[in-house]
């Protein structure tokens, strides 16, 4: 089969379209023909070696496709499924742990199904776990026109929160407003001051910061005393180590570096969050904006466009055509 293999970590050029052996499922896994693979920032962390993985490895963590073989015979061949956290998803076939699968209703396209779980569940644990939003709450979302940012905005608005979004261009500003943001800002100095002014002179209850290095100091300034800064990504680079005393000086604020793995680690938690995302899609509470589709062999270009912030919403790799789509 064909796959995107990484033999040494580095830039996008290390993503090589190669022919490799098809995987063989263990008893707890299901073999799936991949239709669409989602492309996410976490994939770049593994590619660069920020997150450790033994080389050679096949990139990618999420996608959608049809079941080929279930060793336990519990899932029928041809069943449409989506998954997250199945290493090796940039490939024509992948083995997925059965506890990381969710059935895909006919109403959801393969493009959306292939990119909905990692971003959707991230937005879910941020808004329903790290800081439980509700009526009267306020939040600041960096990278507001990114995949997670747009979904997070929609979930926050559905919960009754006021949403302030930060973007880098007028085109992305439009997308953030369409997702429901109450006020959209651009990246420049004085961001925290402007957020406070629009928020009645006080900091927001929570900052969801997926940018990292370039926005972290403003995030600390923008949150209210005893508020929460959730640093869930590092699109602009890793944040430098800080003295915990800084949290005191900003008003005894809480700082967390959460991950989807930790927030789906309890029994039944993955299925709960995955099914919540699917139900929100079916109910129309959220929509996914898949803005770019690349052939599997062009994974290198997909990573370049993602890291150069040329993309908005969700982007995917199309591995094979879905006849029902």
N, C-alpha and C positions, 0 to 999 in steps of 0.2 A: 504494500500500500504506500501511498504518498503521505508525507507528514513534514512539518516544519521542525527540523532538528537543530539543537544547539550543542556544539561540541566544545566550545569555549565561550565564556561569558564576555560581554562587551556591548558595543553599539548595535543598532538595528541590522547591520551587515552580517552579524553572526547567525541570523535567522535563515537557515538554508533549507530549501525545498529538496527533499531527499526521498529515496525509496527505502523503506524499512520493513521489517517483518511485522505482520499483523499481531496484535496482542491476544493473549489467551486469558479468558476470565477465570478467576478463582471462585470458590463457592459463594462468597459474599458479594460477588460482582456480576454485572450484566454487560455483555458485549453489544455495542451500539454502532450502527452506521451513522456517521456524523453528517448532518445537512448544513448546519450553520454553527460556527464557533464564535463566541463573543470575544471582543478585544478590550482589555482593561488595563489600567495602570499597574495593577499588581503583576501582570505579565512582564512588564518592563523591569520590575524589581528583580524577578528571577533571571531575566535575560542579562541584566547588568551584574548579577552576583550580589546584589544588596540582600536578597533573600537566598539562602543557600539551597542548592540542589546539585546532586552529583551529575557530572557530565559523562557521556552525552545524555541529553534528555529532550523530550518532545514538549514544546511550549503549550500554553493554554490551559485554562481551568474550567471553562463553562461552555455550554452549547446546547443544541437540540438535535434530535435524530430519531431513528427508528430502531427498536430492539431487534437484534439478530439472534442472540442466544442467551437464555437464562439457565445456568446450570441447575437451578432448583426447579425450573419449570413453572414458576409462579407468574411470570410476565410473558404474555404471548408475543411471538415474533410479529413485527410490524407495528407494535404499540408505539405511539409518538410520545416521547419523553423529553424533559429538559433536566439539566443538572448544573451543579456548581461544585467546585473543588474536586474535579477529576483531572489530575495532572496528565497532560498529553492530549488535550482536546483539539489542538491544531493538527488534525489528522483525519484520514478517511474513516478510521475506526478507533474507538476508545473503550476501555473497560471502566465502568462506573460502579462505585459502591452503591448497593441498592438503597441504602439509607440516605443517599444524596440525589435521589431521583424524585421527580414529580411528574404526574401525567399532564399532558398538554391538551386542553379542550380544543375542539375544532375551530372555535371562534378566534383563536389566537394564531397569528401567522408564524411561520418558522423564523422569519427575520426577528420578530419581537421575542419569541420564545427562546431564541439562542442568546439573547442579551439581557433577559429580564431578571434573572435570579441574583447574580452577584450585585448589580447596581440596585435592584429593587429591595433585596434583603438588607443591604447596607443602609439604604435610606430608612428602612423599617426599624432596624435596631437603634439607629440614631434618634429617631423621633418617638419611638415606643419603648426605648430601653435606657440608653445613655442619659437622655433627658426626656421625660414624658411630657410632650407638648399638650396644650389644651387651650380652651377659650381664655383669651387675655394674655397668653404667653407671647414672647417675642424672640426671634432668632435671626442671626446673621449667617448667610450661606456664601462661602467663597467658592470660586469656580461655579457660579450659579447657572451657567449655560452648559455645563458638562453633563455627562450621563447621570451621575448620582445627583448633582445639583438640581436638575430639572425635576427628577422624581421626588427628591426630598422636599422641594418647594410645594409640589402638589399634595404630598402627604401632610405637610405642615398646615397648609390651608384647609385641608379636609378636617383637621383637628381643631380648627378655629384660631390658629396662631397668626400673628403678624410676621411677615417674612421680608427681610432686607437681603438683597442679592448683590453680589459683586461680580462684574464681568469685564472683559477687555476690549469690547468693540460695540458699535451701534447695532450690528447684526445680532450679537449675542444678547444685548440689552432687550431687543424685541422678543427673543425667545424666552427670556426670564419673565418678562411681563405676561406673555401668553401662558406661561405655566402658573401664574397667579401671584407673582411677587408684588408686594405693596409699594416698594421703592427699590430702584436699581441704581447702584453706584459703579463708578469705574475705579480701577486701581491707581491710586495716587496718594500723596501724603495727605494727612488729615482725614483719612477714612473714618477712624473711630469717632472723631469729633462730629462729623456729619451724620453718622449713624445715631449718635446720642441726641443730636438736635431734632432729627425726625422722630425719635422715640420719646419725645417729651422731656428731654434733658437728662435721661438716665440711660445706663447701659442695658443691653439686651439680656435676656435670661440665659441664653446659650449661644455660643458661636460654633458652627460646624465648619471646621477649616480643613479642606482637602488640598490646599496649596502648599502649606508648610513654610519654608524659609522666608519667602517674600512677604507673607501676610501675618506671621505669627505675632509679632510685636503689636500690630494693630488689633489683632484678635484679643490680646490681653487687655488692651485699652478699651475695647468696645463692650466688654461684658460688665454687668452690674456686680456690686459686691455680693459675694457668696454665690455668684453665677458659675456657669460651667463653660469651659473651652474644650471642645472635643476635636483633637487633632487626628483626623482619620486618614490623612494622606500627605504626600510630599511631592506634589507635581513640580514644584520649583526647586526641590532639593530638601535635604534633611535639616531640621532645626538644630541649632547649636545647643549644647548642654546648658542648663540654666541653674541658678541658685534657687532652691525652693522658697527662699525668703521673698523672691519676686511675687509669688502668689499672695503672700501676706500684704505686700505693699499695694496690690491692686484690689484689696478688700476681701481677703480670705477666699479667693476664688478656687474653684476646683479645676484641675487639669487632668485629662485622660487621653491616652493614646489607644483607642479601642481597635478591635479587628473583628471581621466577620467570623473568623474561626472561633474566637472566644465567645461571641454572642450567638453561636449556634452549637455550642459544646454540650449543653445540657440535654438530657434525654427528651426527644420529641421536639426540640427547639427548632431544628432545621425545617422539619415539616410544617411546623406552625407558621414560621416566617414565610416559607415558600408558598404555602397555600394562601396566606394573607395577601401576598403580592398578586397571585393569580386571581383571587376574588376581587381585589381592587380593580384589576384590569377588566374583568367581566362586568363589574358594576359601573364602569366608567369613571371611577374616582381618580384614576391615573391613566395616562397614556405614555407610551414610549416613542421617542422620536429617533428612529434609526436613520441616520443621515448619510452614511457612507457604507458601501459594500465592496469588498475586495475579493478577488479570487484567492484561494489558499496560497498559491505560489507568490502572491504579492504581500505576504505578511510583513516583510521588511518595510515596504512603503506605508502600510497601515500604522506601524509603530512610529515611523518618522512623523507622519501627519499628527498622530496623537500627542507626541511629546513636543512638537513645535506649535501646539495649540491651534492647529488648523481645522480641527473638528469640533462639532457640537453634538450634544446628545449621545446616542449609542452608535458604535461602529462594529461591523461584523466581518468575518471571513466566510465566504460562500464556498463550501466544500463540494457539495453536489446539489443538483436541483431537486426540489420537493414537488412531486407530481400533483399533490393536493393543494399546493400553495397558489 
